[in-house]
Amino acid sequence: MIGRLLERNPRFSNWLYGFVPPERGTVVLVHRRVYIVPTRMGWLFAGTLGVLLIGSINYSLSLGFALTFLLAGLGLAGMVHTARNLARLAVSVGRAEPVFAGEAAQFRLYLDGRGTFDRPSILVRHQASAAQLVVDVPAGAVVEVALGVPAERRGWLPLGRVMLETRFPIGLFRAWSYVEPDARCLVYPRPERSPLPPASGQAAAGSLRAQTAGSDDFAGLRGYQRSDSPRHIAWKAVARSDEMLTKQFAGDAAAELWLDARLLPGGLNIEQTLSRLAGWVLAAERGGAHYGLRLAGVEIPPARGDAHRAACLQALALA
Amino acid sequence: MTGLPHPLAPELRPVNTRDLAWLVGALLLVIAPHAQRAPWWLTLLTLCLYGWRLYYALNRAPLPSRLLVLGVAAVGMLGVWIEFRTIFGRQPGILLLMLFSGLKLLETRSHRDAVVSAFLGYFLIVTNFLYTQTMQTAAAMTVALFLITAALVGFSAPQRPVRANLRTAGLLLAHAAPAALALFVLFPRVPGPLWGLPQDAYAGMTGLSDTMSPGNLSSLAQSDAIAFRAEFQGAAPPPQQRYWRGPVLWEFDGRTWSIGPNFLVEFAPPEGGRGTYRYEVVLEPHNRHWLFALETAATLPERSRITYDGQLVSNNPVRARIRYNLTSLIAPRPAGKDTPGSMRRALRLPQDFNPRATALAAQWRAAAADDAEVVARALAFLREGRYVYTLEPPLLGRHSIDEFLFVTKEGFCEHFSSAFVFLMRAAGIPARVVTGYQGGELNSVDSIITVRQSDAHAWAETFLPGRGWVRVDPTGAAVPGRIDIGLARAVPQTTSLPLMMRPELEWLRGVRDRWEATAHKWNVWVLGYNPERQRELMSLAGLRDADWRALTAALFAFLGVMTLALLAWSLKRLVRPDPVQKAWRAFCRKLAARGVERAPHEGPRDYAARAATALPAARRGILRIGELYIALRYGAQASADGVARLRRMVREI
């Protein structure tokens, strides 16, 4: 119920959680943002204390009182220590590499204890997907946490709210805090495996040949260029000669392929269209072809290489 | 929240061998004192359960089924029932709790179970205090508390090194201590008990009993336990005046002396006497009503009355250590009169017992001119009879007094006083047995007289016309050393004495004196901290008539301050910020105020360049700050001089 209330009233939740999402840069969990409640074990502990206190009164046990009160103090100190295990933790995010829809986006969070004490047993949990991990943050160290968040749909996937929780040191209290860092991951459309379209008009004969022979027909070596895919580097030859060489395949120069949304049969919806195009981009890149992409309002001239492939896929993701 | 398992939930985290071993170690320390009191089979069973669980952990075997655990529990409970004929009550309850600690371990799989076991350990610590609350116990249990807490910390951080967990546990307890102290002092104390206690709640308290038969005082006298302590204002009385009056025994059935019917009277302070002593007594609990006073009490302590034979009795049984103030007079003017009823009681003797003693008394009676002469003859008889004072007197038959007087001639004070009173009554002189303590040891450190159970003594009182009840100590007559120099030297060397009473261990006694002075403070200030003492302390602190409301308010005020202090500690700046970085941030803030905010991705060089273009008036300063910052932060060496310059420039810009 409270959850729904918070969802409907973002201003209220922003006030409650003490931040306005998304948060840019490094987020420091100030005390204001660390919440704490007793765990079930905490309540059990309180019950035990009650019994001990009554027993001490009943039997007039001075040392019973002393122990009961020491344990009560332990609870109090434990509360402060538990909050401290999270407080002032600095959370920052790293770049998330693009993924295809259906894969898990790997968000990287960096937890910086920024202190002289270690912070064991911190749970990092992605609220929406419940991807979670328990980490120890040693004193003065930065710990990288990779959260695998399932990417269901293409486009930008924001990280969303992440909960950090700890019960250290005595497990009687649960302290937690929310962060919503400004991190997003590009999700490409889910690629569909399908045969490449025929090459476009101006190089019809050549491109057909290239298409059939493109991927494996080794044609020779040439000097490495920065745009070459690492898959095509001739590592064996490099090892022999100290010179970066790229394998050249037959048809590399010849094929020029236009991946055009309009080539697709009618009746496909936009997602299916994009999926097919994404599959073509991958196939064309694998095949070593020069390919261009044409979408409604987007035209990427033919080229090849990882950067080109990424540009095409990004255009498809955000179309 | 999603329904996925929560990795920090204790029920989902299996307990590892290290934490388990740690917990078992802590529990062993906790149950060690119980184990000495428990029947051997129960101790063995509990230890086996601990060992069994560890064996499982080491071999990674699956735990036994719940049915087996229940079976062991049933067997244990049956055993306790056979031993005690009940499973309720204090002792059986605690023993079962000890057994359950083993059973709980045996089914401990997750952290949740382990935490419950740890809480059980905390509980068992308190049960130890039901038996003893000495400083040694407190120290041992503090160690146990520390270990259990370290185990709890370990459960929360299974990967952390033990040493770090120990440090955390120590830090937690250190932070807990001030709050604990405040709670101890300020928590409104209620006088217990809240409800009826089990039958055996006060078992095991030692002290004088309301009867005396041959052998029971001498067995008490072999105990080193403390009966009470007395702190005198000014000088303490000499040993031969230290008669601490206890129950007075009137009735004799041929073997056992007992109190008989008794009633309370209005207190009439005695007068005259040879000296006055004011003192405070800290009496150990003995589960009886009587209070001990140096003869003869001239005041009545709070919440107490006096019986017609001069015995101080408390309104409630002494079940906790209590303190009371007293004034005593030495040899006051006797009352001189007593009721005919008590005269009759003081002459009553059972028929057909001890014919030889009766005959001897009749012979003295016939020969003596008055009662005082009979008393003198009896004392002379004892003095010259070569009686042996021993803690291990031979067993006596039906005519116990005849046998002691004429055959065995070995006895303890109970034999002497019993025989003397019998002789007096047989001679027609009213007499009664008084039990109590005689002597006590003056502690050289704090000048407190410590009276032990081994000082238990019995003497006699005879009623002489015109003089009233007069104390006569037949033991003193027969064995003069007992009164002047104490039990230790009065008993022949062959008899076994409590270790500390042997005269050759003088230096050891010095150590003991020091120790006991500390123990006395412990008893008075820690264990004896009760509602009265709390009120006393509060009025010392300026809180007159502090009721529970004032105490609670003070308590919460202190706890609030305490929590704030802890929070301040946890908020304390963790790392001193780099001065260069600090100056740079101030610089960024200043420029941001003028509308040039640094973008998160912007490096210092780009930012300075952009700011210089945007703010041409401060162009040179901005660029120089940018360069200096880069040099200081990324350059080979940062000089203190450079840092100072940077700060100055940032300030001036």
HADDOCK unambig.tbl for C-alpha pairs under 7 A between the chains (distance, minus, plus):
assign (segid A and resid 25 and name CA) (segid B and resid 600 and name CA) 6.76 0.50 0.50
assign (segid A and resid 57 and name CA) (segid B and resid 190 and name CA) 6.73 0.50 0.50
assign (segid A and resid 57 and name CA) (segid B and resid 192 and name CA) 5.30 0.50 0.50
assign (segid A and resid 57 and name CA) (segid B and resid 193 and name CA) 6.45 0.50 0.50
assign (segid A and resid 58 and name CA) (segid B and resid 192 and name CA) 4.69 0.50 0.50
assign (segid A and resid 58 and name CA) (segid B and resid 193 and name CA) 3.92 0.50 0.50
assign (segid A and resid 58 and name CA) (segid B and resid 194 and name CA) 5.15 0.50 0.50
assign (segid A and resid 59 and name CA) (segid B and resid 192 and name CA) 6.28 0.50 0.50
assign (segid A and resid 59 and name CA) (segid B and resid 193 and name CA) 5.88 0.50 0.50
assign (segid A and resid 60 and name CA) (segid B and resid 192 and name CA) 5.61 0.50 0.50
assign (segid A and resid 60 and name CA) (segid B and resid 193 and name CA) 6.98 0.50 0.50
assign (segid A and resid 61 and name CA) (segid B and resid 129 and name CA) 6.96 0.50 0.50
assign (segid A and resid 62 and name CA) (segid B and resid 526 and name CA) 6.69 0.50 0.50
assign (segid A and resid 62 and name CA) (segid B and resid 527 and name CA) 4.95 0.50 0.50
assign (segid A and resid 62 and name CA) (segid B and resid 529 and name CA) 6.95 0.50 0.50
assign (segid A and resid 63 and name CA) (segid B and resid 129 and name CA) 6.54 0.50 0.50
assign (segid A and resid 63 and name CA) (segid B and resid 133 and name CA) 6.60 0.50 0.50
assign (segid A and resid 63 and name CA) (segid B and resid 527 and name CA) 6.85 0.50 0.50
assign (segid A and resid 64 and name CA) (segid B and resid 126 and name CA) 5.45 0.50 0.50
assign (segid A and resid 64 and name CA) (segid B and resid 129 and name CA) 6.66 0.50 0.50
assign (segid A and resid 65 and name CA) (segid B and resid 184 and name CA) 6.75 0.50 0.50
assign (segid A and resid 66 and name CA) (segid B and resid 180 and name CA) 6.97 0.50 0.50
assign (segid A and resid 66 and name CA) (segid B and resid 184 and name CA) 6.13 0.50 0.50
assign (segid A and resid 69 and name CA) (segid B and resid 180 and name CA) 4.65 0.50 0.50
assign (segid A and resid 69 and name CA) (segid B and resid 183 and name CA) 5.99 0.50 0.50
assign (segid A and resid 69 and name CA) (segid B and resid 184 and name CA) 6.54 0.50 0.50
assign (segid A and resid 70 and name CA) (segid B and resid 176 and name CA) 6.04 0.50 0.50
assign (segid A and resid 70 and name CA) (segid B and resid 177 and name CA) 6.21 0.50 0.50
assign (segid A and resid 70 and name CA) (segid B and resid 180 and name CA) 4.55 0.50 0.50
assign (segid A and resid 73 and name CA) (segid B and resid 176 and name CA) 4.03 0.50 0.50
assign (segid A and resid 73 and name CA) (segid B and resid 177 and name CA) 6.56 0.50 0.50
assign (segid A and resid 73 and name CA) (segid B and resid 179 and name CA) 5.18 0.50 0.50
assign (segid A and resid 73 and name CA) (segid B and resid 180 and name CA) 5.36 0.50 0.50
assign (segid A and resid 74 and name CA) (segid B and resid 172 and name CA) 6.24 0.50 0.50
assign (segid A and resid 74 and name CA) (segid B and resid 173 and name CA) 6.06 0.50 0.50
assign (segid A and resid 74 and name CA) (segid B and resid 176 and name CA) 4.74 0.50 0.50
assign (segid A and resid 77 and name CA) (segid B and resid 172 and name CA) 5.92 0.50 0.50
assign (segid A and resid 77 and name CA) (segid B and resid 175 and name CA) 5.83 0.50 0.50
assign (segid A and resid 77 and name CA) (segid B and resid 176 and name CA) 5.68 0.50 0.50
assign (segid A and resid 78 and name CA) (segid B and resid 172 and name CA) 6.65 0.50 0.50
assign (segid A and resid 80 and name CA) (segid B and resid 566 and name CA) 6.78 0.50 0.50
assign (segid A and resid 80 and name CA) (segid B and resid 567 and name CA) 6.37 0.50 0.50
assign (segid A and resid 84 and name CA) (segid B and resid 570 and name CA) 5.78 0.50 0.50
assign (segid A and resid 114 and name CA) (segid B and resid 574 and name CA) 6.81 0.50 0.50
assign (segid A and resid 114 and name CA) (segid B and resid 575 and name CA) 6.70 0.50 0.50
assign (segid A and resid 115 and name CA) (segid B and resid 574 and name CA) 4.87 0.50 0.50
assign (segid A and resid 115 and name CA) (segid B and resid 575 and name CA) 5.86 0.50 0.50
assign (segid A and resid 116 and name CA) (segid B and resid 574 and name CA) 6.49 0.50 0.50
assign (segid A and resid 120 and name CA) (segid B and resid 157 and name CA) 6.12 0.50 0.50
assign (segid A and resid 121 and name CA) (segid B and resid 157 and name CA) 5.89 0.50 0.50
assign (segid A and resid 130 and name CA) (segid B and resid 2 and name CA) 6.74 0.50 0.50
assign (segid A and resid 167 and name CA) (segid B and resid 156 and name CA) 6.63 0.50 0.50
assign (segid A and resid 168 and name CA) (segid B and resid 156 and name CA) 5.22 0.50 0.50
assign (segid A and resid 168 and name CA) (segid B and resid 157 and name CA) 6.77 0.50 0.50
assign (segid A and resid 169 and name CA) (segid B and resid 153 and name CA) 5.04 0.50 0.50
assign (segid A and resid 169 and name CA) (segid B and resid 156 and name CA) 5.80 0.50 0.50
assign (segid A and resid 170 and name CA) (segid B and resid 152 and name CA) 5.56 0.50 0.50
assign (segid A and resid 170 and name CA) (segid B and resid 153 and name CA) 5.01 0.50 0.50
assign (segid A and resid 170 and name CA) (segid B and resid 156 and name CA) 6.16 0.50 0.50
assign (segid A and resid 171 and name CA) (segid B and resid 156 and name CA) 5.94 0.50 0.50
